[in-house]
């Protein structure tokens, strides 16, 4: 651990603090109907889309109508991607001649990109044609991210409106976020990446002669365009199999820093947007502060862990002063790899610049815990905010019980219906993860895909299902994908996404219909340090109690064994 390392972490956090209100203001204006200068270009196109689809932009939807529209859209996305992948061999922009995708892999990939998980059971450069990478996958990177942000604003409206029956129009929200936030941001980021050396071409793979005289084929393609929305939309699906560890996706320390900021900028900006929507910016900063505390703790533990050498390697004569460099790129080193691993699992991104399976047990446990907590530390675009608000409601409910008052949050009374929806959204994902993990470690089709045994093998399985249910998409990379894993991970991705979204929308509809209660002397303030501490405690206790037995069987046991000189 060095001063330079801590300086990088501090600089990253400072940049996030500066970017959050800028992004929040921009998104709030866009969702309020303001288009700015870019509206002169996209405005007529937006209006044309509404006319073509028969959408009345002025007509809003109830929470139920909003949810149905979202589900119909997602079904169409799934069917489209599945068909494109199955018929890939017959479609254009396939210069290398990529073959047909198998049914189970096409099913898994279609669900993965439709749910913003971007789990990859394939190597992109050897499996997907350019058309599949762009039309099937990159398009879903935009639409799945836009849907998440739209749902977050629908939830914000639930808090900001009074005696209302509607929470917005899904089609309008989806269109505005795509046209005025994600497309401009991705164009700027893609141009930056091209400047830094990321390929953007339709050319065929390049055959070269190495220094040793061997022939090597180097895959290229439309990488920068997919990389930009992959980061900005917290998607994580890489053009190449090694994702952001590949020099064509992440060539320099500068691109590494900018890509990490891109992962956080919208999630952090939504905290500011929340404060603006409820007309109390202190509320947004309180949410940001709670997330920032959890982020700093996580990155500190990861950096501390990875700065130590693996004791088994040290016994073989490897210089312990280098730290744990296994699975890391030398152009990034310990601190940038540790920071990236924390950022990508705080958000539901899943992009990686180092192999998480090679982290030491405690270093690998932090990304796992980040996902187990629901990725509410800035989180994915939209999902982080509405996931955090579920925990905030539990926090004010507990505070109300302690003083004998009906709990309130932002002037809205939290009653039985709200608590039921909240607990449904919080408890279903961990129940799903633990159930699927238990099944996978006892059936032959699950265990046959594991590359490790003992606690590390258990952690591989636990990590995969946690990543899928949290819609993250990162992996320990120790499992060989097969039909069992493709099918069960697809189930985890669907339930993990929609069994949080639908309760959140139901919560928004319920809150929008309530009257706002004026604060009184007994009202629990939700913009100060006490609330920040309480909600952090709720997040840690709920997540910790739910997953602690599983963590004890995996990374904790592995850490203790490694200290005793054993290596799994």
HUVENCOR-V187577 format. One record per backbone hydrogen bond with DSSP energy under -0.5 kcal/mol. CO is the residue of the C=O (numbers start at 1). NH is the residue of the N-H. Records with the same first field share a line. If there is no record, write none. Layout:
# HUVENCOR-V187577
CO = NH + NH
This chain:
# HUVENCOR-V187577
2 = 6
3 = 7
4 = 8
5 = 9
6 = 10
7 = 11
8 = 12
9 = 13
10 = 14
11 = 15
12 = 16
13 = 17
14 = 18
15 = 19
16 = 20
17 = 21
18 = 22
19 = 23
20 = 24
21 = 25
22 = 26
23 = 27
24 = 28
25 = 29
26 = 30
27 = 31
28 = 32
29 = 34
30 = 33
36 = 39
37 = 40
38 = 41 + 42
39 = 43
42 = 46
43 = 47
44 = 48
45 = 49
46 = 50
47 = 51
48 = 52
49 = 53
50 = 54 + 55
51 = 54
55 = 57
56 = 59
58 = 60
61 = 167
62 = 66
63 = 67
64 = 68
65 = 69
66 = 70
67 = 71
68 = 72
69 = 73
70 = 74
71 = 75
72 = 76
73 = 77
74 = 78
75 = 79
76 = 80
77 = 81
78 = 82
79 = 83
80 = 84
81 = 85
82 = 86
83 = 87
85 = 88 + 101
87 = 90
88 = 91
93 = 130 + 131
94 = 97
102 = 106
103 = 107
104 = 108
105 = 109
106 = 110
107 = 111
108 = 112
109 = 113
110 = 114
111 = 115
112 = 117 + 118
113 = 116
119 = 121
122 = 124
123 = 126 + 127
124 = 127 + 128
129 = 133
130 = 134
131 = 135 + 136
132 = 136 + 137
133 = 138
134 = 139
136 = 140
137 = 141
138 = 142
139 = 143
140 = 144
141 = 145
142 = 146
143 = 147
144 = 148
145 = 149
146 = 150
147 = 151
148 = 152
149 = 153
150 = 154
151 = 155
152 = 156
153 = 157
154 = 158
155 = 159
156 = 159 + 160
157 = 161
168 = 61 + 167
169 = 173
170 = 174
171 = 175
172 = 176
173 = 177
174 = 178
175 = 179
176 = 180
177 = 181 + 182
178 = 183
181 = 185
182 = 186
183 = 187
184 = 188
185 = 189
186 = 190
187 = 191
188 = 192
189 = 193
190 = 194
191 = 195
192 = 196
193 = 197 + 198
194 = 197
199 = 223 + 224
206 = 208 + 218
208 = 210 + 216
210 = 213
214 = 210
216 = 208 + 218
217 = 219
218 = 206
221 = 201 + 223
222 = 226
223 = 227
224 = 228
225 = 229
226 = 230
227 = 231
228 = 232
229 = 233
230 = 235 + 236
231 = 234
236 = 238
240 = 243
242 = 245
243 = 246
246 = 249 + 250
252 = 256
253 = 257
254 = 258
255 = 259
256 = 260
257 = 261
258 = 262
259 = 263
260 = 264
261 = 265
262 = 266
264 = 268
265 = 269
266 = 270
267 = 271
268 = 271 + 272
269 = 273
270 = 274
271 = 275
272 = 276
273 = 277
274 = 278
275 = 280
276 = 279
280 = 283 + 284
281 = 285
282 = 286
283 = 287
284 = 288
285 = 289
286 = 290
287 = 291
288 = 292
289 = 293
290 = 294
291 = 295
292 = 296
293 = 297
294 = 298
295 = 299
296 = 300
297 = 301
298 = 302
299 = 303
300 = 304
301 = 305
302 = 306
303 = 307
305 = 308
306 = 324
310 = 313 + 314
311 = 315
313 = 316 + 318
314 = 317
319 = 322
320 = 323
323 = 325
325 = 328
327 = 355
329 = 332 + 333
332 = 336
333 = 337
334 = 338
335 = 339
336 = 340
337 = 341
338 = 342
339 = 343
340 = 344
341 = 345
342 = 346
343 = 347
344 = 349 + 350
346 = 377
347 = 349
352 = 244
353 = 329
354 = 356
355 = 358
356 = 359
360 = 364
361 = 365
362 = 366
363 = 367
364 = 368
365 = 369
366 = 370
367 = 371
368 = 372
369 = 373
370 = 375
371 = 374
376 = 378
377 = 379
380 = 382 + 384
381 = 383
382 = 386
383 = 387
384 = 388
385 = 389
386 = 390
387 = 391
388 = 392
389 = 393
390 = 394
391 = 395
392 = 396
393 = 397
394 = 398
395 = 399
396 = 400
397 = 401
398 = 402
399 = 403
400 = 404 + 405
407 = 414
409 = 412
411 = 413 + 517
412 = 409
413 = 415
415 = 419
416 = 420
417 = 421
418 = 422
419 = 423
420 = 424
421 = 425
422 = 426
423 = 427
424 = 428
426 = 430
427 = 431
428 = 432
429 = 433
430 = 434
431 = 435
432 = 436
433 = 437
434 = 438
435 = 439
436 = 440
437 = 441
439 = 442 + 443
443 = 446 + 447
444 = 448
446 = 449
447 = 450
449 = 480
453 = 456 + 457
454 = 458
455 = 459
456 = 460
457 = 461
458 = 462
459 = 463
460 = 464
461 = 465
462 = 466
463 = 467
464 = 468
465 = 469
466 = 470
467 = 472
468 = 471
478 = 451
479 = 481
482 = 486
483 = 487
484 = 488
485 = 489
486 = 490
487 = 491
488 = 492
489 = 493
490 = 494
491 = 495
492 = 496
493 = 497
494 = 498
495 = 499
497 = 500 + 501
498 = 502
500 = 504
501 = 505
502 = 506
503 = 507
504 = 508
505 = 509
506 = 510
507 = 511
508 = 512
509 = 513
511 = 514
512 = 164
514 = 163
515 = 517
520 = 523
523 = 525
528 = 532
529 = 533
530 = 534
531 = 535
532 = 536
533 = 537
534 = 538
535 = 539
536 = 540
537 = 541
538 = 542
539 = 543
540 = 544
541 = 545
542 = 546
543 = 547
544 = 548
547 = 551
548 = 552
549 = 553
550 = 554
551 = 556
552 = 557
554 = 558
555 = 559
556 = 560
557 = 561
558 = 562
559 = 563
560 = 564
561 = 566
562 = 565
